[in-house]
């Protein structure tokens, strides 16, 4: 009880006088290194994909600007963590993304090397020398808390719009559940308006079609500009395509930044 009372008195004196009972000043604790802020900060670097990310060296990590305090080139390597990324076979990916008509997924079943592959990445974390906050550096085609790469999810959405078979057969050909495919399609639809705004603002491309035709035009446009559209989308909306809005991890929301040279 005495310890609790003493602690309570210390808190009261700190709030009222910022002094200890013996007259000495009380210094607030240095919490800069603690996760006291309410956001997890991630920086998307569109110079890299999950296949070229291994080319990012620890020396390169000194070039990022802090997404929290804005300090220039203030980051240094801090740690890393393992992260899985699932992608379509590159031949299947190109076939789907560049297709202009119906997509026959049955032809993809026996593709050499398998249809999907799982890559384990070492994702770098950096710390700002100025404010001590940490940031994860993500390649541009990795969506936070999603297993599949961005281009793979775009390909699945395009298949949903241009499939030749029923949803059940298509899902069976790809080895995916139809529930997952429909959920991804519904999430894509929720992003359509924001994507149309980027098309108009950045590419001067307007959407005048009805809903169903507009959806197909947008997915075709995004796949056609797949190297630039995700970056421009994040610039305009401060968010990553197909990332769940309001994403919260362990009570903290995710804040997104971009590499300064982008």
N, C-alpha and C positions, 0 to 999 in steps of 0.2 A: 504494500500500500504506500509506503514511503517513497519508493521509486516512482510509482505512478504519479503521486502528488508532486514530486520534484520535477518530473517531466512536464506535467501540466503547467506548473508555474513557469517553467522555462518557455513554453509555448506562449503563454499569456504575455510574459515580458517581451518576447520577440515581436508579437503583434502590436503591443501598445508602445513600447519604448525602444525596441530593437537592442535591449541591453539585458545582461544577466543580472540576477539579484545582487551580485557583488559589485555591480557598476561597470564591468567590462563589456565592450561591444560584442555583439553576437554576429558572426559572419554567416550568411546563408550558405548552405552546402552547394558545392559545385556539381551541378547535375548535367553538365553538357554532354558527358559520355553516356548518360542514361537515356533510355528510350522514353523521355518524358513527353515528346511531341506525339500527336495523335495520328501520324501518318507513317506508312512504310513507303520509302521513296525508291522508285525504280527509274532508271534512265534507259531509253530505247536508243540504240545506235544502229541506224539503218545502213551503215557501211558494211555491216556483217549480217550473215544469215547463220542459222544453226550449223550449217555445213562448213562455213569459213570462220566461225567464231574462234577456233583454236589458233588462228593467226593473230589474235589480239594478245599482245605481250604485256607484262607487268609495267614496262616502261611507258607503254601507250596509255596506261591508266592514270598517268599524271596530267593528262591533257583535258580532263573533263572539268566543266564548271559546276559548282555546287547547285543543286536544284532547290535547296532550301534558303541559303543566305546569299546566293549569287556570286560568291567569290570566284574569280577567274583562275583556271588551271590549279585548283587548290586540292585536288583529290590524290590519294595514294592508295596502293593496294592494301587491303585490310584482311580479307579472308576470301573463301569461296565455298560454294555448296554444290551438291550434285543435283542434276535436274534431267528428267527424261523428256525427249521430244519425239513424237511419232509422226512419220511422214510417209506419203505415198511414194512408191517407186517412181523415179524421175521420168521414165518413159510414159507411165500412166498419167502422171501429173501434167506433162506437156500435152498429151493426147486430149485430156479433159479440158484444160484451160484454153487450148487453141481451137477446140471444136466449135463449129458454127451451126451444127444441126443436132439431130438426136444422138444421144450417147448410148452405145450398146455396151453396158458394163459386163455382159457375159463374155465378151472378147478379152476382158482383163484378168479373168480367173486364173488362167494358166501362164501368166506373165513370168518370164524367167527371173529368178531371184526373189520371188514373192512379191505380194502387192504392197505391203507396209513394212517399214523397218523402224526400229527403235534405237535412237542415239542417246547416249548418256553424256551430258555436258557438264563441265566444271564452270559454273557461273561465278564470275568475279564480283566481289563486293569491295567498294572503295570507301574511304573515310575522308571527310573534308578537314583540312588542317585548320580552317578558320572556326567552324562551329561544332566539329566533332560528330556530325551526323553521318550515317552510313547510307550508301546507295548500292543497289544491285544494278549491274550493267547487263542489259538484255540485248541479244541480237534482234534485228528488226522484224524477223518473222516468228518470234516467240511471244505468245500472248500470255500474260500472267495468269497462273492457276488454270491453264488449259493444257491438256496432254498433247493435242495435235498442233502441228505447225499452222501458221496462218494460211499459207497457200494450200495446204491439205484441206483445211476447213472450207476455203473458197471453192476448191474443186468439188467437195461433197455437196455444197449448196448448188453449184452449177449442174451437177448430176441430177439433183432433185428437180431442177427446172427443165432439163433437157433429156430426162431418162426415157428409154425406149420401153422399159418393162414396168410392172407394178412396183409399188414401194417395197413390198415384201420380197419380191425377187431381186430387186436392185440391192437391197440391204444384204441379202444372202450372197450375191455375187461379190460384194465388197467385204464381206465378213464383219459387218457392223449390225447393230440392232436398229430396226426401223424407228424405235422410240427416240434413240439418240439423233438419228438423221432428221426427224421431224422437229425435235427440240432445237437443233441447230438452225433449221430453216426458219422457225418462228423467231429465233433471236435475230437472224439476219433481217427479217422483215421489220423488226423493231428499229433497225439502223437505217432503213431505206431513206427516210426523209433527210437525215443528216448527210448521207452519201450524195443525195441529189443536190444538196446545197454546196458540197465540195465540187461536184461536177460543174455547177454553174459558176461558182466563185473562182476556181482555179483553172478549169479547162474550157470555160465558156460554152459548155454543153448543157442544153436545157432538156428537161423531160416533160413532154406534152402528152404522152400516151396515157391510156387508161391503166388501172392498177396492175392487171396481170401482165400486160405488155411492158409496162414500166419496170416491173421486177426483173424481167428477162433482159431488158436493155441495160439496167444498172449492173447486174452481175456480169454481163458480157463486157461492159465498159471497164469495170474494176479489174477483171481478169486480163483485159487488153493492156491496162496500165498498171499491172501488178508490181512493177519495180518502183513506181513513184506514188501510186495512190495511197497506200498505207501511211507513208510519211506525211503526205499532204493532209490526210484525214486527221492525224494527230495534231498537226500544226493548227488546223482550223478549230478542232473540237476539244483539244487537250485530253484526248482519250484514244484508246487503241481499238480498232475494229474487232468486234466479236468478244471483247472483254466485258464481263458482266458489270453493269452499272451498279454503283453502291457496294462494290466488293469490299468486304471487311475480313481481316485476318487477325485473329486473337484480339478483337476489340478495337483494332486500328484500321482506318481506311487507307487505301493505296493512293499515293500522290505520284504522278507521272511527269517525267522530264524527257528532254531529248538532248542528244549530243550537240554541243554549241555550234559546230560547223554545219549543222543541218537546219 
